[in-house]
Amino acid sequence: MHGLFRTDEKDGGCQMDGSKTIALGGAIRAEWPLDWSKLTVNHGAYGATPKCVLAAQEMWRDRMEAQPSIFMRSILPDVLRTNAGALGSFLNADAQDIVFVDNATTGCNAVLRSLDFKPGDEIVLHGQIYGAVGKTARYVAGRTGASIVEVPLAFPGGDAAAFIEALGARLNDRTRLVIVDHITSPSALVLPVEAAVRLCRDAGVPILIDGAHGPGQIEVDLKAIDADWYVGNCHKWLAAPKGCAFLWSRRDRQVGLHPTTISHGFQQGYLSEFDWTGTRDATAFLAIETALAFHEKLGGMALRRRNADLAHQAGRLLADHFGTAYGNEAHPVAMAMVRLPFSGATSAERALALRDRLLDEFRCDAPLIAHPDGIWVRVSAHAYNEIGDYERLAGILDRLIRTDRAAD
Ligand SMILES: Cc1ncc(COP(=O)(O)O)c(C=O)c1O
């Protein structure tokens, strides 16, 4: 039994008591094993897994260790597919198009490293691509003689139409792949992925959507998006255990696509290749059904809207408090970007050092991010957050900024 939620020993699902109305914010904190003596407004970075989902994972681990051979050979293949089906229902996708990967980085690697690039080919990405994905693209380009073409993406400012126009201007007959984020990491902007897919389809260019932040934060309809590939994390906004992500591939893009680890299923089909990549602990994937049940129990779409509303209130509160900009106010996401009034030079190293001070000295987890015009905070809002968290954050940031100026 874990607070409001009971883990079913038999099938690992979370049994929810339907009669209870769930109060969010401080009222639901006991459902998470987070250290509540610290302020956590950074769900977007690594997610945070509730106790009942961890219990479901533990139950699967117990079954695995009770008889590994039976588990790996007879149980795992089926329950992996059952969980792919549950995820597919949530994302409007067919189970046969979804494979599990450890994280979004691995999923993007699988796509980038499966494609054959040659000298002169171009990979188009945007100026706020996630660091690890940008590095993978550069690695692949460096090994093959392809080149990287960057679409500028303004922050703050910039709009969907300007982005699509800038993207279109960079497509040509050398373009072999386009990578677009669903929600950008350093700026929490929702990019117009449907329009980007239509543009690429018309130009005959494949497009990979990096949706690391999408599922559970905003509505994701994979059939409507209809990209060539969509990679998403479940361990962020769906609060699945760490190491739970997926790759969705359009049917005609599944041929020739390989996981980063080649194993027994090589050239035996998409599911064979990805469902078994060697012996590993796949229990994070098997807890997806429970994570989805938990998400729905907390409100599903209503939870996603509530989190976006709370992030919006937080963004306004902080921007008003500091008299600065709320950079992604027009974007309905559960992360708000607010510029902070630090003095002195701006660099990624300085932002990281200040972030470490927040964690170590102020017991507060909030990412600080360097942009050309200054250092910004990206605050997240999940079920366990409430407006008081951001009021507390404002006071903590005041002290950090004051002590930083004094040390200058
Ligand atoms: C846009 C984007 N892509 C990829 C990743 C990497 O996710 P992971 O660490 O789960 O691989 C992140 C992480 O925040 C991200 O924001």
The ligand as a Gaussian input file, in Angstrom:
#p B3LYP/6-31G(d) Opt

LIG

0 1
 C       14.801000      18.143000     -25.829000
 C       15.541000      17.079000     -25.066000
 N       16.076000      16.047000     -25.738000
 C       16.738000      15.060000     -25.112000
 C       16.884000      15.075000     -23.747000
 C       17.646000      13.975000     -23.096000
 O       16.827000      13.188000     -22.291000
 P       17.487000      11.925000     -21.599000
 O       18.482000      12.416000     -20.614000
 O       16.343000      11.227000     -20.958000
 O       18.127000      11.130000     -22.668000
 C       16.367000      16.127000     -22.999000
 C       16.541000      16.174000     -21.549000
 O       16.127000      17.063000     -20.847000
 C       15.675000      17.162000     -23.675000
 O       15.146000      18.198000     -23.017000

